[in-house]
Amino acid sequence: MTTDHSPLSWPDFEKVELRAGTIVRVEDFAKARKPAYQLWVDMGPELGIKRSSAQLTKLYTKEELVGRQVQCVTNFPPKQIAGFMSELLITGFVLPDGEVILVQPDRPVPNGTRLG
């Protein structure tokens, strides 16, 4: 992954909808090429429950993901992944070995709250 360090304007940053949500359901994603989960995330009353796919199986169990609050990008177009429609991107820090550490608020916030 390459990184572009060119300046970003505030209006550009405001285009990205980063919102908090709580994972309410997790299932194994058997059809995915790489080990992954299918996740359902409560994004609050405005957006409702949204689905996502994430390669988190090495560092997180299904049980520890349910109830966890995460930060999501909510305004990417939906993407079909192995027959599953992913409606948002759950954010995380990608380590050199490819594993992902989830980004989450350090205190609970209402689901759907926008970062800004």
C-alpha atoms as a printed R data frame, in Angstrom:
    type eleno elety resid chain resno       x       y      z
1   ATOM     1    CA   MET     A     1   0.000   0.000  0.000
2   ATOM     2    CA   THR     A     2   1.404   3.381 -0.979
3   ATOM     3    CA   THR     A     3   0.714   6.553  0.925
4   ATOM     4    CA   ASP     A     4   0.143   9.946 -0.642
5   ATOM     5    CA   HIS     A     5   1.300  12.648  1.744
6   ATOM     6    CA   SER     A     6  -0.063  15.556 -0.295
7   ATOM     7    CA   PRO     A     7  -2.120  18.086  1.693
8   ATOM     8    CA   LEU     A     8  -5.806  17.393  2.169
9   ATOM     9    CA   SER     A     9  -8.268  20.251  2.362
10  ATOM    10    CA   TRP     A    10 -10.913  20.452  5.087
11  ATOM    11    CA   PRO     A    11 -13.734  20.218  2.490
12  ATOM    12    CA   ASP     A    12 -12.133  16.998  1.165
13  ATOM    13    CA   PHE     A    13 -12.001  15.530  4.689
14  ATOM    14    CA   GLU     A    14 -15.630  16.504  5.316
15  ATOM    15    CA   LYS     A    15 -16.694  14.372  2.339
16  ATOM    16    CA   VAL     A    16 -15.703  11.214  4.217
17  ATOM    17    CA   GLU     A    17 -18.476  10.114  6.587
18  ATOM    18    CA   LEU     A    18 -16.763   8.460  9.548
19  ATOM    19    CA   ARG     A    19 -19.386   7.284 12.031
20  ATOM    20    CA   ALA     A    20 -19.536   5.100 15.130
21  ATOM    21    CA   GLY     A    21 -21.525   1.894 15.087
22  ATOM    22    CA   THR     A    22 -21.912  -1.226 17.216
23  ATOM    23    CA   ILE     A    23 -21.419  -4.726 15.827
24  ATOM    24    CA   VAL     A    24 -24.619  -6.660 16.578
25  ATOM    25    CA   ARG     A    25 -24.099  -9.887 14.591
26  ATOM    26    CA   VAL     A    26 -21.093 -11.803 13.222
27  ATOM    27    CA   GLU     A    27 -20.971 -14.880 10.990
28  ATOM    28    CA   ASP     A    28 -18.168 -16.799  9.307
29  ATOM    29    CA   PHE     A    29 -17.814 -15.835  5.641
30  ATOM    30    CA   ALA     A    30 -17.175 -19.224  4.049
31  ATOM    31    CA   LYS     A    31 -17.346 -17.923  0.447
32  ATOM    32    CA   ALA     A    32 -14.635 -15.275  0.943
33  ATOM    33    CA   ARG     A    33 -11.252 -15.923 -0.716
34  ATOM    34    CA   LYS     A    34  -9.390 -15.025  2.493
35  ATOM    35    CA   PRO     A    35 -10.700 -15.851  5.996
36  ATOM    36    CA   ALA     A    36 -13.260 -13.188  6.925
37  ATOM    37    CA   TYR     A    37 -16.425 -12.466  8.844
38  ATOM    38    CA   GLN     A    38 -19.756 -11.075  7.739
39  ATOM    39    CA   LEU     A    39 -20.747  -8.325 10.172
40  ATOM    40    CA   TRP     A    40 -23.971  -6.445 10.871
41  ATOM    41    CA   VAL     A    41 -23.397  -3.028 12.423
42  ATOM    42    CA   ASP     A    42 -26.005  -0.827 14.136
43  ATOM    43    CA   MET     A    43 -25.333   2.639 12.738
44  ATOM    44    CA   GLY     A    44 -28.089   4.375 14.699
45  ATOM    45    CA   PRO     A    45 -31.627   5.474 13.821
46  ATOM    46    CA   GLU     A    46 -30.669   7.468 10.706
47  ATOM    47    CA   LEU     A    47 -28.767   4.671  8.913
48  ATOM    48    CA   GLY     A    48 -30.024   1.519 10.646
49  ATOM    49    CA   ILE     A    49 -28.262  -1.847 10.453
50  ATOM    50    CA   LYS     A    50 -25.561  -2.026  7.751
51  ATOM    51    CA   ARG     A    51 -23.534  -5.022  6.575
52  ATOM    52    CA   SER     A    52 -19.800  -5.338  6.066
53  ATOM    53    CA   SER     A    53 -17.169  -7.974  5.421
54  ATOM    54    CA   ALA     A    54 -13.850  -7.841  7.274
55  ATOM    55    CA   GLN     A    55 -10.703  -9.969  7.485
56  ATOM    56    CA   LEU     A    56 -10.488 -10.016 11.275
57  ATOM    57    CA   THR     A    57 -10.449 -13.755 11.998
58  ATOM    58    CA   LYS     A    58  -6.860 -14.020 13.292
59  ATOM    59    CA   LEU     A    59  -7.084 -11.334 15.979
60  ATOM    60    CA   TYR     A    60 -10.798 -11.309 16.903
61  ATOM    61    CA   THR     A    61 -13.322 -14.021 17.728
62  ATOM    62    CA   LYS     A    62 -16.957 -13.630 16.739
63  ATOM    63    CA   GLU     A    63 -17.879 -13.440 20.413
64  ATOM    64    CA   GLU     A    64 -15.522 -10.556 21.176
65  ATOM    65    CA   LEU     A    65 -16.707  -8.592 18.139
66  ATOM    66    CA   VAL     A    66 -20.405  -8.624 19.068
67  ATOM    67    CA   GLY     A    67 -21.130  -5.520 21.130
68  ATOM    68    CA   ARG     A    68 -17.887  -3.776 20.114
69  ATOM    69    CA   GLN     A    69 -18.206  -0.203 18.947
70  ATOM    70    CA   VAL     A    70 -16.241   0.572 15.777
71  ATOM    71    CA   GLN     A    71 -15.560   3.457 13.416
72  ATOM    72    CA   CYS     A    72 -16.933   3.068  9.887
73  ATOM    73    CA   VAL     A    73 -16.850   4.872  6.558
74  ATOM    74    CA   THR     A    74 -20.522   5.031  5.609
75  ATOM    75    CA   ASN     A    75 -20.512   6.813  2.257
76  ATOM    76    CA   PHE     A    76 -18.606   4.399  0.022
77  ATOM    77    CA   PRO     A    77 -20.838   2.768 -2.592
78  ATOM    78    CA   PRO     A    78 -21.998  -0.757 -1.645
79  ATOM    79    CA   LYS     A    79 -19.687  -3.517 -2.887
80  ATOM    80    CA   GLN     A    80 -20.603  -7.111 -3.747
81  ATOM    81    CA   ILE     A    81 -18.129  -9.538 -2.139
82  ATOM    82    CA   ALA     A    82 -18.634 -13.242 -2.891
83  ATOM    83    CA   GLY     A    83 -22.420 -12.896 -2.947
84  ATOM    84    CA   PHE     A    84 -22.557 -10.620  0.118
85  ATOM    85    CA   MET     A    85 -23.341  -6.897 -0.188
86  ATOM    86    CA   SER     A    86 -20.927  -4.855  1.920
87  ATOM    87    CA   GLU     A    87 -22.478  -1.467  2.734
88  ATOM    88    CA   LEU     A    88 -19.747   0.178  4.799
89  ATOM    89    CA   LEU     A    89 -16.061  -0.034  5.606
90  ATOM    90    CA   ILE     A    90 -15.043  -0.812  9.175
91  ATOM    91    CA   THR     A    91 -11.765   1.033  9.789
92  ATOM    92    CA   GLY     A    92  -8.599  -0.397 11.242
93  ATOM    93    CA   PHE     A    93  -4.836  -0.111 11.360
94  ATOM    94    CA   VAL     A    94  -3.165  -2.570  8.967
95  ATOM    95    CA   LEU     A    95  -0.027  -4.092 10.472
96  ATOM    96    CA   PRO     A    96   3.000  -5.164  8.371
97  ATOM    97    CA   ASP     A    97   1.795  -8.801  8.454
98  ATOM    98    CA   GLY     A    98  -1.614  -7.753  7.066
99  ATOM    99    CA   GLU     A    99  -3.537  -8.148 10.305
100 ATOM   100    CA   VAL     A   100  -6.022  -5.415 11.209
101 ATOM   101    CA   ILE     A   101  -6.469  -3.683 14.579
102 ATOM   102    CA   LEU     A   102  -9.926  -2.084 14.784
103 ATOM   103    CA   VAL     A   103 -10.399   1.644 15.342
104 ATOM   104    CA   GLN     A   104 -12.938   2.430 18.045
105 ATOM   105    CA   PRO     A   105 -13.935   5.300 20.330
106 ATOM   106    CA   ASP     A   106 -12.251   5.153 23.747
107 ATOM   107    CA   ARG     A   107 -15.660   5.818 25.351
108 ATOM   108    CA   PRO     A   108 -19.134   4.811 24.113
109 ATOM   109    CA   VAL     A   109 -20.883   7.290 21.819
110 ATOM   110    CA   PRO     A   110 -24.371   7.081 20.291
111 ATOM   111    CA   ASN     A   111 -24.411   4.858 17.194
112 ATOM   112    CA   GLY     A   112 -24.328   6.992 14.059
113 ATOM   113    CA   THR     A   113 -22.284   9.780 15.669
114 ATOM   114    CA   ARG     A   114 -20.086  11.353 13.038
115 ATOM   115    CA   LEU     A   115 -16.365  11.966 13.564
116 ATOM   116    CA   GLY     A   116 -15.476  15.530 12.766
